[in-house]
Structures are given as structure tokens and as C-alpha cells.
Amino acid sequence: MTQGSNPDYQVGDILRVSCVPTPTRVTEVSRFYVSIEWPWGEVDPDSQYGWNGRFALPVEPDGREWSLFRTEQDPRTLEPDDTCLVGIPETLVRVIDVGHYDPPMDTGRLPRPHTLLIVLPVGRPNVEGNSEDEGDTIELDSAAPITLERVPHSPDIHG
């Protein structure tokens, strides 16, 4: 099921999420982040935010700060102006919060999302009180070709 079908996701749902890798350009590299040109969507000219078309990914993808989106290349080897592939390898996540926005939320990018899912990888404990800070966001109906599939709960899935 692709995200465009927009089922009613709820806290506690387990989802299999992925996004086909897409070529992009590295714009900046620091000790903690690799910035890339975001290959999906576009700058929202009516936004109150001045989004620059870039997206920062953690250099340590499995560290405290994590992102569903990853570069196929080891981010520690990338340099500015390198070309790389960015996507979401198939990942099981647990929904820890759902936000509905009417009017759609101003994120600086188009399309503006109506629904945001905050997720953590299955098996990763969330600390009460700051779990949303440790989670990543899935914008339903975003321009990124994200695929979501609800997974039935089973004893093998810890979350």
C-alpha cells in the first residue's frame, strides 16, 4: 500500500516503510550531518519558512539521532559535490504519534502535509517524555515515493 491511499494510521501501528533510492548531490558535510539536495518536492513559495531545498542526514545513521532516509554510500565517505543515492531501506517502524493538520502544515516544502506520523524503529526503546524528539517523521502524501504497509503484530515484533 502506498502512502497516497492514506489509511487511518494509529499510535502503536507497526509499518514496513521504504523509498526507492534516488540520485542527489551532497551539498555540505560536517562531523554530524551530511546535507543533500532534496530530490522530491519543491520549495513552497508561500511558506513562512525559507527552506533552501536541502535535507540533513546524520552521519551515524544508527546513532541517537536517526533518519528513515539514508544514503546508500557510507555517509562518512561523502564529500561536497559528490553524487549519491538517497532512499529508505525497508524498515519496520512503530507509530508513536499521529498529527492531523487542517489547513495542511507549513513545512517550507510542497506539497504541504495533512498528516504526519512520528515513528521509531521496531525494537528501539523510546524514552518517556522525549520520544518524539528521537522519532522521525513520515509526511503522508509527500512528494517522496514512500511505500507504507501495515504489519500485523506478532510475538516476533518487539515495540
SULTAGI-V710805 format. One record per pair of residues at least 24 apart in sequence whose C-alpha atoms are under 7 Angstrom apart, sorted by the first residue. I is the first residue (numbers start at 0). J is the second residue. Records with the same first field share a line. If there is no record, write none. Layout:
# SULTAGI-V710805
I->J, J
This chain:
# SULTAGI-V710805
0->146, 147, 148
1->145, 146, 147
2->139, 140, 145, 146, 147
3->139, 140
5->139
9->94, 97
10->94, 95, 96, 97
11->93, 94, 95
12->93, 94, 149
13->91, 92, 93, 94, 149, 150, 152
14->91, 92, 93, 147, 148, 149, 150
15->89, 90, 91, 92, 147, 148, 149, 150
16->89, 90, 91, 145, 146, 147, 148
17->87, 88, 89, 90, 145, 146, 147
18->86, 87, 88, 144, 145, 146
19->86, 87
20->84, 85, 86
21->84, 85, 86
22->82, 83, 84, 85
23->82, 83, 84, 85
24->80, 81, 82, 83
25->78, 79, 80, 81, 82
26->79, 80
27->79
28->78, 79
31->57, 58
32->56, 57, 58
33->57, 58, 74
39->142, 143
40->108, 109, 110, 142
41->108, 109
42->107, 108, 109
43->107, 108, 109
46->105, 107
48->107
49->107
50->107
64->133
66->135
67->135
91->120, 121
92->118, 119, 120, 121
93->118, 119, 120, 121, 158
94->118, 119
110->141, 142
112->138, 139, 140, 141
114->138, 139
115->139
121->156, 157, 158
122->157, 158
